[in-house]
């Protein structure tokens, strides 16, 4: 039976892809991408002529059965996200789960990942960490989540953060955690990569002078709960 390959792609710098990933993207019959226009840049850079089709949050339910049949009858498929490792904050999980139900082989091709890249560069504790994806959109929900996470255990916390609510999120972190160490990692692996590490007060002061731009990985250093 044919195989679904979950292929990690660069999160910014096109050099951050493995030899194996390039080979598989050339060898499979079909590549599924969140945004084919975005992935086309990568494919053209490495001379990969493989046909692409879209697989994203808005069509995953409709087209998953089609690609299960493709895997059964037509050939191998590689699934890529816009950046990084598929299945992290994107719809890859749906196709992987459907393949497992149908006993279709799934193989992951490891590579770049934004949350791990940020974590290992932050200097924060790596022995135990928790990824929470994007924070809730409403302030009360974010505060409730932060309080729950504080009470649940001692882990470095990792979020993907939008620039639109970043300042409010920092204020809520200050309210719940106090002056804990926070890292903001922006434009990872790109020319203007930026690491900001400080207390919520220091970071809020930084953003009084400028508007947050780009997507962030936000980390909260592990806090030892009181005994």
C-alpha distance (Angstrom), angle and dihedral (degrees) to the residues before:
residue distance angle dihedral
X1 . . .
X2 3.78 . .
X3 3.81 123.5 .
X4 3.79 136.7 -123.0
X5 3.81 110.4 -140.3
X6 3.81 118.7 -158.2
X7 3.80 100.8 -152.7
X8 3.80 122.9 -165.3
X9 3.81 114.9 -142.7
X10 3.82 132.8 -170.3
X11 3.81 120.1 -69.1
X12 3.79 91.7 -147.7
X13 3.80 114.4 -34.7
X14 3.81 110.5 74.6
X15 3.82 90.4 -147.4
X16 3.81 90.7 68.1
X17 3.80 97.0 89.4
X18 3.78 128.6 101.5
X19 3.79 126.8 -117.6
X20 3.79 88.1 -121.1
X21 3.80 92.5 53.9
X22 3.80 92.1 52.7
X23 3.81 91.1 47.9
X24 3.79 93.8 50.0
X25 3.79 93.0 46.6
X26 3.81 87.4 55.5
X27 3.81 95.2 45.2
X28 3.81 102.8 46.8
X29 3.78 121.7 89.1
X30 3.81 95.4 -129.7
X31 3.80 139.8 17.4
X32 3.79 120.9 -151.5
X33 3.81 114.9 -155.0
X34 3.80 135.8 178.4
X35 3.82 90.8 -132.8
X36 3.78 114.8 12.6
X37 3.82 91.4 -163.5
X38 3.80 90.6 57.6
X39 3.81 94.7 44.5
X40 3.80 91.3 46.4
X41 3.81 88.9 72.9
X42 3.81 90.8 59.5
X43 3.79 94.2 44.0
X44 3.79 93.4 49.4
X45 3.81 91.1 47.4
X46 3.81 90.8 57.6
X47 3.80 97.7 35.2
X48 3.80 94.7 -113.3
X49 3.83 110.0 161.6
X50 3.82 97.7 -177.8
X51 3.78 117.4 134.8
X52 3.82 115.8 -104.1
X53 3.79 133.6 -153.7
X54 3.81 132.0 -179.9
X55 3.79 123.5 -98.3
X56 3.79 114.6 172.2
X57 3.81 144.8 137.1
X58 3.79 93.1 -80.3
X59 3.81 98.0 53.9
X60 3.82 104.3 25.1
X61 3.81 96.2 103.2
X62 3.78 92.8 47.9
X63 3.80 100.0 45.1
X64 3.83 103.9 33.6
X65 3.86 92.9 87.9
X66 3.81 89.2 51.1
X67 3.80 92.1 56.3
X68 3.78 92.9 44.5
X69 3.81 87.6 58.1
X70 3.81 89.8 45.8
X71 3.79 90.6 54.8
X72 3.79 91.1 48.8
X73 3.78 96.0 49.6
X74 3.80 115.1 13.0
X75 3.80 116.5 35.0
X76 3.78 151.3 -71.1
X77 3.81 121.4 -42.6
X78 3.81 129.6 -153.2
X79 3.79 116.9 -155.7
X80 3.82 119.1 -157.2
X81 3.79 133.4 177.0
X82 3.79 127.1 -142.0
X83 3.80 88.0 -95.7
X84 3.78 137.7 -5.5
X85 3.78 129.1 -6.1
X86 3.82 117.3 -4.4
X87 3.78 114.7 -124.0
X88 3.81 94.4 41.8
X89 3.82 107.5 104.0
X90 3.82 92.3 -22.7
X91 3.84 138.1 86.3
X92 3.83 99.7 -97.5
X93 3.81 91.6 106.9
X94 3.81 91.2 70.3
X95 3.79 94.7 59.5
X96 3.81 93.0 41.2
X97 3.80 91.3 52.8
X98 3.81 91.7 48.2
X99 3.82 89.7 51.0
X100 3.79 91.4 51.5
X101 3.81 90.7 51.8
X102 3.82 89.8 51.8
X103 3.83 93.4 43.3
X104 3.79 91.8 -117.6
X105 3.83 112.1 155.4
X106 3.82 115.9 -106.8
X107 3.80 122.8 -165.5
X108 3.81 126.1 -176.3
X109 3.80 119.5 -144.6
X110 3.83 104.1 -156.6
X111 3.77 125.4 -139.9
X112 3.79 144.0 116.9
X113 3.79 120.7 11.0
X114 3.81 125.4 176.0
X115 3.79 99.5 -148.4
X116 3.82 94.7 51.2
X117 3.80 92.1 42.3
X118 3.80 89.4 55.1
X119 3.79 94.5 43.4
X120 3.80 97.7 53.3
X121 3.82 91.7 46.4
X122 3.81 95.2 47.7
X123 3.78 100.1 71.3
X124 3.81 88.8 -132.2
X125 3.79 122.5 133.2
X126 3.80 112.2 -71.1
X127 3.80 99.5 -178.4
X128 3.79 90.8 88.5
X129 3.80 126.8 13.1
X130 3.77 138.6 160.3
X131 3.81 127.7 -150.4
X132 3.80 115.7 -149.6
X133 3.83 100.7 178.3
X134 3.82 113.1 -142.5
X135 3.79 115.5 -7.9
X136 3.83 118.9 -116.1
X137 3.79 115.8 -83.3
X138 3.81 97.0 -126.6
X139 3.79 121.6 75.0
X140 3.81 96.0 -134.4
X141 3.80 90.5 51.6
X142 3.80 91.8 50.2
X143 3.80 91.9 50.7
X144 3.79 91.3 48.2
X145 3.81 90.7 50.5
X146 3.80 93.0 47.7
X147 3.80 91.7 50.7
X148 3.81 91.1 48.4
X149 3.80 91.7 49.9
X150 3.79 91.5 48.1
X151 3.79 90.7 53.5
X152 3.80 96.1 42.7
X153 3.78 99.2 66.2
X154 3.76 150.8 -61.9
X155 3.81 108.6 -65.6
X156 3.75 137.6 132.0
X157 3.81 104.0 -106.2
X158 3.79 122.1 -140.1
X159 3.80 126.6 -165.8
X160 3.77 135.8 172.0
X161 3.80 104.0 -129.3
X162 3.78 132.7 -159.8
X163 3.81 118.5 -139.6
X164 3.81 89.4 -129.8
X165 3.80 96.4 70.9
X166 3.81 100.1 20.6
X167 3.81 96.4 109.2
X168 3.81 92.4 48.5
X169 3.79 90.4 47.0
X170 3.82 91.0 53.2
X171 3.81 89.6 51.1
X172 3.79 90.5 51.6
X173 3.80 91.5 48.8
X174 3.79 88.7 53.1
X175 3.80 90.9 49.7
X176 3.82 94.2 51.1
X177 3.82 103.1 31.0
X178 3.80 103.8 23.7
X179 3.79 118.0 -146.7
X180 3.80 96.7 -11.3
X181 3.80 120.3 153.4
X182 3.80 112.9 -92.4
X183 3.81 128.1 -174.0
X184 3.79 124.4 -156.3
X185 3.80 113.9 -165.5
X186 3.80 115.8 -170.0
X187 3.81 134.2 179.5
X188 3.80 91.2 5.5
X189 3.84 114.3 -155.8
X190 3.81 91.2 3.0
X191 3.81 130.1 113.1
X192 3.80 94.5 -96.0
X193 3.81 97.8 40.6
X194 3.80 110.3 164.4
X195 3.81 131.7 -163.7
X196 3.81 117.4 -168.3
X197 3.80 116.3 -178.2
X198 3.78 124.7 175.7
X199 3.76 145.9 93.2
X200 3.81 120.5 -52.8
X201 3.82 88.8 -105.1
X202 3.81 92.0 53.9
X203 3.79 93.2 47.0
X204 3.79 92.8 46.5
X205 3.80 88.7 52.2
X206 3.82 88.9 51.8
X207 3.80 91.2 54.9
X208 3.78 93.7 49.8
X209 3.78 85.2 75.8
X210 3.80 99.2 43.8
X211 3.79 143.2 22.5
X212 3.83 118.1 -109.7
X213 3.80 111.4 -111.4
X214 3.79 132.0 -175.0
X215 3.77 131.2 15.1
X216 3.80 118.4 -53.2
X217 3.76 138.3 -154.6
X218 3.82 105.2 -145.5
X219 3.79 120.7 -162.1
X220 3.79 129.7 -171.7
X221 3.79 114.1 -157.7
X222 3.77 118.0 -120.7
X223 3.80 112.2 -86.0
X224 3.78 119.5 -154.8
X225 3.79 108.3 -131.1
X226 3.76 117.5 -130.5
X227 3.80 114.0 -99.8
